Amino acid sequence: MSESPPLGPEVDPTPRPLPARTLHRGASVELEPLHTRHAPELWAAAQAPGAEPGWAYLGYGPFADEAAMRRHVAAFAAQHDPIAWAVRPHRTGTADGWLTLMEIFPADSAIEIGHIWFSPRLQRTRAATEAMFLLMRHAMDDLGYRRLVWKCHALNGPSRNAAARLGFRYEGTLRAIKVVKGRLRDTAQFSILADEWPARRDAIAAWLDASNWDAEGRPKAPMARADHPPLPWVAA
């Protein structure tokens, strides 16, 4: 009698719910379903000094004028995959960036966080981390997805570092997978699985907690790191 071939573990095959275009509130930020009314504030945020490099690894931008950004926002907001949110930090009160849930596969219980564009006044802030955390927690806890994915240009050092900081595990690089703005792109891929998520959720939540922030708005302690192998070399 022949042996059965090796197979993966059995799992609950129930398809996960699709994300809805709803408001998400945090302690330092709100995520509003992207709408054309956000375009003027997003355009203003994109005019901040140092904003142009933030478009380097995205498939769109920078935009020639506010009308061009408005057209992009209108088309972006009409999609269901990716589904986009504008990021409104409490500190500024304005829409200073966007991010999405995308590559949504309910039957496989897999979902990606991506299309992240944060203006300079949002980058490297508590609100930026909380914005990402709100969607991560929504996907894993509220919707029950088993696999949360992060992908970026393999040469995008800041994005790779952000993935590692949040606890995504590097899975490998998909070579020459895209052409973006006329240039060949390798894509680095990362993930967090359901059994890894509780530890990462608790670490991020502890870093975001008000008790970790001083009167000047600085964190008292760094975020606990995930116990993953170090990332391969990447250009700075």
C-alpha positions in Angstrom: 0.0 0.0 0.0 1.5 3.3 -1.1 2.0 6.1 1.5 0.0 9.3 1.2 2.0 12.2 -0.1 2.9 14.9 2.5 0.3 17.7 2.7 -0.1 20.8 4.7 -2.2 21.0 7.9 -6.0 21.1 7.8 -7.5 24.6 8.4 -10.8 26.2 8.7 -11.7 26.8 5.0 -14.4 29.3 5.7 -13.8 32.4 3.5 -13.0 35.5 5.5 -15.2 38.7 5.2 -14.2 41.4 2.8 -13.0 44.7 4.4 -15.6 47.4 4.4 -15.2 51.1 3.6 -15.5 52.2 7.2 -13.9 54.7 9.6 -11.2 53.5 11.9 -10.4 55.6 15.0 -7.2 55.4 17.0 -5.6 57.4 19.9 -3.5 59.6 17.6 -5.1 59.1 14.1 -8.2 58.4 12.1 -8.5 56.5 8.9 -11.2 57.8 6.7 -12.4 55.9 3.5 -10.6 57.7 0.7 -12.7 60.3 -1.1 -12.2 63.1 -3.6 -12.8 65.6 -0.8 -9.5 64.6 0.7 -7.6 65.7 -2.5 -6.9 69.3 -1.5 -5.4 68.3 1.8 -3.4 65.5 0.3 -2.1 67.8 -2.4 -1.0 70.3 0.3 0.7 67.5 2.2 2.5 66.5 -0.9 4.0 70.0 -1.3 6.0 69.7 2.0 9.8 69.9 1.7 11.2 66.5 1.1 8.0 64.9 -0.3 9.2 64.0 -3.7 11.4 61.0 -2.8 8.3 59.4 -1.2 6.9 58.7 -4.7 10.1 56.9 -5.9 8.9 53.3 -5.3 5.2 53.8 -6.0 3.6 53.2 -9.4 2.2 56.7 -9.5 3.2 60.2 -8.5 4.5 62.8 -8.0 1.5 64.6 -9.6 1.9 67.7 -11.8 -0.9 69.7 -10.1 -3.8 69.3 -7.7 -6.2 68.4 -10.5 -3.9 65.4 -11.4 -3.9 64.3 -7.8 -7.6 64.7 -7.6 -8.1 62.4 -10.7 -5.9 59.8 -9.1 -7.7 60.0 -5.8 -11.1 59.7 -7.5 -10.0 56.5 -9.4 -8.3 55.1 -6.3 -11.3 55.7 -4.1 -13.6 53.9 -6.5 -11.8 50.6 -6.2 -12.6 47.7 -4.0 -9.2 46.0 -4.2 -7.2 47.9 -3.2 -9.5 49.6 -0.7 -7.9 52.9 0.4 -8.1 55.1 3.5 -6.9 58.7 4.0 -4.8 59.1 7.1 -5.8 62.0 9.4 -3.4 62.5 12.4 -4.9 64.3 15.3 -1.8 66.4 15.6 -2.3 68.1 12.3 -6.0 67.6 11.7 -5.4 67.2 8.0 -5.3 64.2 5.6 -1.5 63.6 5.3 -1.3 60.3 3.5 -3.1 57.1 2.5 -2.8 53.3 2.7 -4.7 50.3 1.6 -5.8 46.8 2.2 -5.2 44.9 -1.1 -4.6 41.6 -2.8 -7.6 40.3 -0.8 -8.2 36.5 -1.1 -11.0 35.6 1.3 -11.0 31.9 0.4 -7.3 31.7 1.2 -7.5 33.9 4.3 -4.8 36.1 2.9 -4.6 39.9 2.7 -1.9 42.6 2.1 -1.3 46.0 3.5 0.2 48.3 0.9 0.1 51.3 -1.4 1.4 53.3 1.6 2.1 56.9 0.9 2.9 59.1 3.9 3.8 62.8 3.5 6.9 64.0 5.3 4.8 65.4 8.2 3.3 62.0 8.8 6.5 59.9 8.3 8.1 58.4 11.4 5.4 59.5 13.8 3.2 57.7 16.3 0.2 58.3 14.0 2.0 56.6 11.1 2.6 53.5 13.1 -0.9 53.5 14.5 -2.4 54.0 11.0 -0.7 50.8 9.9 -1.6 49.0 13.1 -5.3 49.8 12.8 -5.5 48.1 9.5 -3.3 45.2 10.6 -5.5 44.6 13.6 -8.7 45.0 11.6 -7.5 42.3 9.1 -6.2 39.8 11.7 -8.6 40.3 14.6 -11.8 41.7 13.2 -11.9 39.8 9.9 -9.9 36.8 11.0 -7.4 36.6 8.2 -4.6 34.0 8.6 -1.9 35.6 6.5 -1.0 39.3 6.3 1.4 40.3 3.6 3.8 43.3 3.1 5.5 43.7 -0.3 7.9 46.5 -1.5 10.5 47.3 -4.0 13.6 45.3 -3.0 15.7 48.5 -3.0 13.3 50.3 -0.8 15.3 50.3 2.5 12.8 52.3 4.6 9.9 50.0 3.6 11.9 46.9 4.4 12.9 48.3 7.7 9.3 49.2 8.5 8.2 45.7 7.7 10.9 44.3 10.1 10.0 46.7 12.8 6.3 45.8 12.7 7.3 42.1 12.9 6.8 40.9 9.3 9.0 37.9 8.4 11.0 38.1 5.2 10.0 35.4 2.7 12.1 36.1 -0.3 12.5 38.3 -3.3 10.5 37.9 -6.6 13.0 38.8 -9.2 12.2 41.1 -12.2 8.5 40.8 -11.5 7.4 44.3 -12.6 8.2 47.3 -14.7 7.5 50.5 -12.7 8.0 53.9 -14.3 10.1 52.3 -17.0 12.4 50.5 -14.6 12.7 46.8 -13.7 11.6 46.0 -10.2 12.4 43.1 -7.8 9.8 42.8 -5.1 10.7 41.8 -1.5 7.9 39.9 0.2 7.1 39.6 4.0 4.3 38.2 6.1 2.8 37.8 9.5 0.8 34.6 10.2 -2.1 34.1 12.6 0.0 32.3 15.2 2.7 35.1 15.1 0.2 37.9 15.3 -0.7 38.0 19.0 2.9 38.7 20.0 3.3 41.4 17.4 -0.1 43.0 18.2 0.9 43.2 21.9 4.3 44.7 21.1 2.9 47.4 18.8 0.1 48.2 21.2 2.5 48.5 24.1 4.7 51.0 22.0 1.6 53.0 21.1 0.1 53.1 24.6 0.0 56.5 26.2 2.1 55.3 29.1 5.1 54.9 26.7 5.0 58.6 25.6 6.6 61.6 27.4 5.2 65.1 27.6 7.2 66.1 24.5 5.6 63.3 22.4 8.6 61.0 22.4 8.5 57.3 23.1 10.1 56.2 26.3 11.0 52.7 25.0 11.5 51.3 21.5 9.2 48.7 20.1 10.0 45.1 21.0 11.6 43.4 18.0 10.3 40.2 16.5 12.6 37.2 16.8 13.3 36.9 13.1 16.5 36.3 11.1 18.2 39.6 10.1 17.2 41.0 6.7 19.4 40.4 3.7 21.5 43.4 2.5 19.6 46.2 1.0 20.8 49.5 -0.4 20.4 52.4 2.0 
